[in-house]
Amino acid sequence: MRSLSPLPGLATAGLLTLTACAPLRIVEVPAQVQSERIDHLVIHFTGEDYAESMRLLTQRTEIPVSAHYLIPAPGDPTYPRRGLQVHRLVDEKQRAWHAGQSYWDEATSLNARSIGIEIVNTSRCTDIDPQLEPSTPGNQRCEFRDFDPEQIELVIALSRDILERNSNIDPQDVVGHADIAPDRRVDPGPTFPWRTLYEHGIGAWYEEATAAKYLARFEARPLELELLQRALAAYGYEIEDTGENDPQTQFVLRAFQAHFRPSNWSGRPDAETTAILFALIEKYRPDALEDDPELARVAAATKEQS
């Protein structure tokens, strides 16, 4: 008698059942070429009160925006809680839409590789003549409001927590929105206490002795504008070395000054700004001096004179 073989369909179904029950085996072979996804921390202000900030950052609008964290302001009548609390709006594993078109140290589209902190603060800049093209910092009227100390305490605590969990974020890559989009944004502005954050282990700051050494050099002989543009690019900003004091240069200088020289954020080049910039490059971007012989020559000549 001939034996009956199982029907093809039944055999396939049995195989699928066994496969579904068996655990998936994965061999771990770590590649040497890899890195953590998050390598930037971006600080913003909202320009709105708490209620409007929450609406814009959590709901779909004509221009969608979001951020990983929001820090309210004390005394805001639209804030419903007694004490300030950090609000998480987007999980850090997810991409938030806070940076927009952006650039820092040859990295673009920073939404994909950054964590964004929004701080409720109603500072803002508006164009004096909206029809003027191209726009310049001189065509803007800005009102910058102070940040409350309680807000800054939360920013420090949150930022330190983020940096502990994301060791790939270097000090020079803790930036403001204005640093990565200087022609579009001004936040967090000159009233944001970057030096205080640095003193708590967050972000970059220059050594005063080094800046003083460069200041003596640049007061005696100002740096050519083209080299200043190249130095700004070496530190991380997106700028072309045109040799002209054009709008892009004014916007970048204003962003840099608001971050590192908030007493005067005019957007005009001067010896103090240049000295601070070279002190930062020497501390955080020494490879940039090796890559640009002319910048290296300036740094070397300054060291010889000191």
C-alpha positions in Angstrom: 0.0 0.0 0.0 1.3 3.5 -0.9 1.7 5.8 2.1 0.1 9.2 2.1 2.4 12.2 2.1 1.3 15.4 3.9 -0.3 18.0 1.7 2.0 20.8 0.6 -0.1 23.5 2.3 -0.1 21.7 5.6 3.7 21.2 5.5 4.2 25.0 4.9 1.8 25.9 7.7 3.7 23.7 10.1 7.0 25.2 9.1 5.6 28.7 9.7 4.3 27.7 13.1 7.7 26.4 14.1 9.4 29.5 12.8 7.1 31.8 14.6 7.7 30.0 17.9 11.5 29.9 17.5 13.5 32.9 18.9 15.3 35.1 16.4 19.0 34.6 16.8 21.2 37.7 16.2 24.9 37.6 16.2 26.4 40.8 17.7 29.4 42.1 15.8 29.9 45.7 16.8 31.2 47.9 13.9 34.1 50.2 14.7 32.5 53.0 12.6 29.5 54.2 14.6 28.6 56.9 17.1 25.7 58.0 19.2 23.0 59.8 17.3 22.7 62.8 19.7 25.7 65.1 19.6 24.2 68.6 20.0 22.2 70.4 22.6 20.3 73.4 21.4 18.8 76.1 23.7 15.8 78.3 22.6 13.4 80.8 23.9 9.8 80.6 22.8 8.9 84.2 22.3 5.5 83.5 23.6 3.8 82.9 27.0 3.3 79.4 28.4 -0.1 78.7 26.9 0.8 79.8 23.4 4.2 78.0 23.6 2.4 74.7 24.5 0.0 75.1 21.7 2.7 75.8 19.1 5.0 73.0 20.4 2.4 70.3 20.9 -0.3 70.8 18.2 -0.1 70.6 14.4 0.1 74.1 12.9 0.8 75.6 9.5 4.5 75.6 10.4 5.0 72.5 12.6 7.4 72.9 15.5 8.2 70.9 18.6 10.9 70.5 21.1 12.0 67.8 23.6 11.6 70.0 26.6 9.8 73.1 27.7 10.6 75.2 30.8 7.8 77.6 31.9 8.3 81.0 33.4 7.3 82.1 36.9 4.5 84.7 37.1 3.1 83.7 33.8 -0.7 83.9 34.2 -1.2 81.2 31.6 0.9 78.7 33.6 -1.5 76.5 35.6 0.8 75.0 38.2 2.3 76.5 41.4 5.9 75.5 41.0 8.0 75.4 37.8 8.4 71.9 36.3 10.2 70.7 33.2 7.8 69.5 30.6 8.9 66.7 28.3 7.1 67.1 24.9 9.1 64.7 22.8 11.0 61.6 23.9 14.7 62.0 23.4 14.7 58.9 21.1 12.4 60.8 18.7 13.3 63.7 16.4 11.8 67.0 17.5 11.3 69.8 15.0 13.1 72.6 16.8 16.2 73.5 14.8 14.8 73.9 11.2 17.3 74.7 8.5 20.5 74.7 10.5 24.3 74.3 10.4 27.0 73.8 12.9 30.6 72.7 12.3 29.8 71.1 8.9 26.7 69.3 10.4 23.4 70.2 8.8 19.7 69.3 9.6 20.4 69.3 13.3 16.9 68.1 14.2 18.2 64.6 13.5 21.1 64.8 15.9 20.2 67.2 18.7 18.0 67.7 21.8 16.1 70.9 22.0 15.2 72.9 25.2 12.6 75.7 24.8 12.4 78.3 27.6 9.3 80.4 28.0 10.5 84.0 27.4 8.8 86.7 25.4 11.9 88.3 23.9 11.7 89.0 20.2 13.1 90.9 17.2 11.0 92.5 14.5 12.0 94.1 11.2 11.9 97.9 11.2 11.4 97.9 7.4 9.8 94.6 6.4 10.4 95.4 2.7 14.2 95.8 3.0 16.1 93.1 1.1 18.4 91.7 2.2 17.6 92.1 5.8 20.4 93.1 8.3 20.7 93.2 12.1 20.6 97.0 11.8 17.0 96.7 10.4 15.8 94.8 13.4 14.4 96.2 16.7 15.0 93.7 19.5 13.7 93.5 23.0 15.4 90.9 25.2 13.9 90.1 28.5 15.8 88.5 31.5 15.5 84.9 32.3 14.2 84.1 35.8 16.8 82.5 38.1 14.4 79.6 38.8 14.3 78.9 35.1 18.1 78.9 34.8 18.3 76.4 37.7 16.0 74.1 35.8 18.0 74.6 32.6 21.2 73.7 34.4 19.7 70.6 36.1 18.1 69.4 32.9 21.2 70.1 30.8 23.5 68.3 33.2 21.1 65.3 33.1 21.1 65.3 29.3 24.9 65.5 29.1 25.3 62.7 31.5 23.2 60.4 29.3 24.6 61.7 26.0 28.4 61.8 26.5 28.8 62.5 22.7 27.8 66.1 23.2 31.0 68.2 23.4 31.1 71.6 25.2 31.3 73.5 21.9 28.3 71.7 20.6 26.0 73.1 23.3 24.6 76.0 21.2 21.8 78.5 20.9 19.3 78.5 18.0 21.0 81.7 16.8 24.3 80.0 16.5 23.0 77.4 14.1 20.6 79.7 12.2 22.0 83.2 12.7 20.1 84.8 9.8 16.7 83.6 11.0 16.9 83.3 14.8 18.1 85.3 17.8 17.3 83.0 20.7 18.2 82.6 23.4 19.7 86.1 23.1 22.2 88.1 25.1 20.4 87.9 28.4 20.8 84.1 28.5 23.6 83.4 31.0 25.9 81.1 29.0 28.9 81.7 31.4 26.8 80.6 34.4 26.0 77.3 32.5 29.7 76.9 31.8 30.5 77.3 35.5 28.2 74.4 36.1 29.9 72.2 33.5 27.6 73.0 30.5 28.8 74.3 27.2 31.9 76.3 26.2 33.6 79.4 27.4 36.9 81.1 26.8 39.9 81.5 29.1 40.2 85.2 30.0 44.0 85.2 30.0 44.1 83.7 26.5 41.6 86.3 25.3 43.6 89.1 26.8 46.7 87.9 25.0 44.9 88.0 21.7 43.2 91.3 22.5 46.6 93.1 22.8 47.5 91.7 19.4 44.3 92.6 17.6 44.1 96.1 19.2 47.5 96.8 17.7 46.8 95.2 14.4 43.1 94.3 13.6 42.5 91.0 11.8 41.6 91.1 8.1 37.8 90.6 7.7 38.3 87.5 5.4 40.4 85.9 8.2 37.8 86.8 10.8 35.2 85.0 8.6 37.4 82.0 8.3 37.9 81.9 12.1 34.1 82.1 12.6 33.7 79.1 10.2 36.5 77.3 12.0 34.7 77.5 15.3 31.5 76.2 13.7 29.4 79.0 12.1 28.1 78.8 8.5 29.8 81.8 6.8 31.6 82.5 3.5 34.9 84.3 3.5 33.9 87.1 1.2 36.1 89.7 2.8 33.1 92.0 3.0 31.0 93.1 6.0 27.9 91.7 4.3 24.6 90.7 6.0 25.7 87.1 6.6 28.8 88.3 8.5 26.7 90.8 10.6 24.2 88.1 11.6 26.9 85.6 12.5 28.8 88.2 14.5 25.7 89.2 16.3 25.0 85.5 17.2 28.6 85.0 18.4 28.6 88.2 20.5 25.2 87.5 22.1 26.6 84.1 23.1 30.2 85.1 24.2 30.2 88.9 24.5 26.7 89.8 25.6 27.6 93.3 26.7 27.8 94.4 23.1 26.0 92.4 20.4 26.1 95.0 17.6 27.1 92.5 14.9 30.1 94.7 14.1 33.7 93.3 14.1 36.0 94.5 16.8 39.2 93.5 18.5 37.5 92.0 21.6 35.2 89.8 19.6 38.1 88.6 17.5 40.2 87.9 20.7 37.4 85.8 22.3 36.9 83.9 19.0 40.6 82.9 18.8 40.7 82.0 22.5 37.7 79.6 21.9 39.4 78.1 18.8 42.6 77.5 20.7 40.7 75.8 23.5 38.1 73.8 21.6 39.1 73.7 17.9 42.9 73.4 17.9 42.7 71.2 14.8 41.2 74.1 12.9 44.5 76.0 13.3 46.4 73.1 11.8 44.0 73.0 8.9 44.3 76.7 8.1 47.9 77.9 7.8 47.0 81.6 8.0 44.9 81.2 11.1 47.8 79.2 12.6 50.2 81.9 11.7 48.1 84.5 13.6 47.9 82.3 16.6 51.6 81.5 16.6 52.6 85.1 16.2 50.4 86.1 19.1 52.0 83.4 21.4 55.5 84.7 20.5 54.5 88.3 21.4 53.0 87.3 24.8 
